């Protein structure tokens, strides 16, 4: 079994990006600038956004954190998005999800200028992704592709089973694994809450990508020998013995599934850090495109 070490690979990617930033600076050009908008005080969301801002500092990007109250109206948020779209200093920005209930997520995602949509959630970018056109690929799926590529995990002709059809992970992942090229050329099954006899499907899988948010969901008896397992789950589970009062758990029963797997991502330290590295990569790409 080989661990797919997202922490190490994301550090490599961040170092590569920092080198690009040094070159940009040496030429006296503007460094990439990422903005993140967050509504409310959800602990997990604040932690994720904080990590994104910290990662910007580490690679030499500029960053702006826009904190708005949980009671922000849709009109106010749309006005903020318009401001970010028009601010020439901002190369890319993200609206941290989930949003409070008074806000229509689709309306918000549609309002982001596609050339600054480093999350890749705007329908224009999502459509371009499905059509194999150059675009921003959502950071988590992009990070998974990068992990598979850097560990040279074979995907061609393999049966990939994606568990969960979220717009952020499962749906784009199912498209990307079936695209032409590497990592791709895979035969994909997208499973979700209405899928019957899921074990019958997962035991046929060469590659399993779980993005469910149910701790310990994928058990050893649900996988075959030598399976490749990508665990996107990051659920906070209360644990008084831990200083923070919780531990992060993935969707996979790692202890037992890892005994059968050929490659597997740990949680934490697998997909999570890759997401942040790929958001930085998309922001660098946004800057390069805008500089042309
Ligand atoms: N919430 C959970 N994952 C993500 C992500 O990748 N981007 C944004 N904007 N919000 C998220």
Boltz pocket constraint, residues with backbone or C-beta under 6 A from the ligand:
constraints:
  - pocket:
      binder: B
      contacts: [[A, 94], [A, 95], [A, 96], [A, 97], [A, 98], [A, 119], [A, 139], [A, 140], [A, 168], [A, 275]]
      max_distance: 6.0
